[in-house]
Amino acid sequence: MGKPIEVSAVAQKKDEKGNKVGEPLKCAVTYDFGDTLAESVKMFGESEVYSGFVANAKVELQAGLRRTLLAGGDIAAFTKGWKPGVKSQRVVDPIAAAKAKYASMSKEERVKFLESLKAMG
């Protein structure tokens, strides 16, 4: 048996229009997943551990593919270098990031921002 870890969850009730209703519901439990891969396989079974690994790896890969698509990156190069569980460098389009930031600014913040850009030459 491994050392149990804490797993927490938060759920928010919503009405038929999607508006939040009341305070969020929260819970936390401790659960023993095993300390090693071998221990996890012994506790849960090889196929269950493998299917959990694949499910998680697919979500990680999809997130990386989305980031790469949005940044106009090279999907083949990203996929070739991708490894499950390894944090990949985020691809950021600086122009898109500046536009998104500008869109969220107040009128006064936009004026200051444009002035700072003009001052750069």
N, C-alpha and C positions, 0 to 999 in steps of 0.2 A: 504494500500500500504506500502511496505517495503522500506528500504533504498537501492537504486540501487547500484550494485557493478560493478566494471570494469572487463570486459572480453576482453582479447587480443588474437590475432592470428597471426601466422607467416606462410607464404607459400613460397616455393622455386620452381621456374620453373626449369625444367630439359629437356635436349635434349633426342633424341631417345636412346642414350647410357647410360642415367641416370646421366650425368654430370650436375652440377649446371650451370644455365644460368642467368647472371645478379645478381642484388642484391635481397635479400629476400623481399617479399611484406609483409607489416605489417599493422595492424589496431587495434583499440581499441574502444569498445563501452561500455556504461553503460546499465545495464539491471536489472529490478526489478523482483527478483524471490520470493519475499515475505520474511518476517522476521521470520516466524514460519511455521511449517508443516501445521497447520490449514489455515494460510493465503495462502500458496502455493496451497493447495487443493481448496480453494475458487477461486483463480485466474485462475487455469489451469484445475481443475477437478481431482477427486480421482484416476481414472484409469491412467491418464497421469502421475501424480506424482508417483504412485506406479510402473508403467512400467519404469520410469526413475530411480527409486531406484533400481529395480531388475537389470537393464542393468549395472548400475555402480557397484553394488555388485558382479555381475558375473565377471566383469573385475578384481576387487580387488581379488576375490577368485582365479581366474586363475593365476594371478601374484604370489600369495602365493604358489599355487600348483607347479608352475614352479620352484620357488626358492627351495622348499622342494625336488622336484624330482632331481634337479641338485646337491643338497647337500647330496643326499642319505638318506633323512629324512623319518620319519614315516608319511605317507599321512593320515592315519586314525586319528592319534593323532593331527596332524595339523588341520584337518577339524573339529574335535570335539571342539577344542579350539578357532576356528576362529569366529569372529563377524564382520559384515559389519561396515566399518567406523573406526574400531579400528586398529591402527598400530600394526602389529605383529613383533616379534623379527625376524630379518633376520638370516637365517641359513647359516653359512659360513663354508666351508671346508678349513681349513688353508693350507693344502698341495696344493689344487687346486688353491687357491689364490696366494700362493708363486710361483707356476709354471707359472701362467698367468702373474704375475709381471715380473718374470725372462725372459719370452719370449719377453716382450716389452722393455727390457733393451738393451743398447748398449754393445759392447764387453767390454769396460772399466768398465762399471757399473756392468756387470756380474762378472768380476774378483774381484772387491771390495766386491760384495755381497757374493761370495763364500769364500773369505778371512774372512769376518765377521762371517760367519757360522762356519768355522773351528776354529776361535778364541773362540767360545762358548764352545768348548770341545766336 
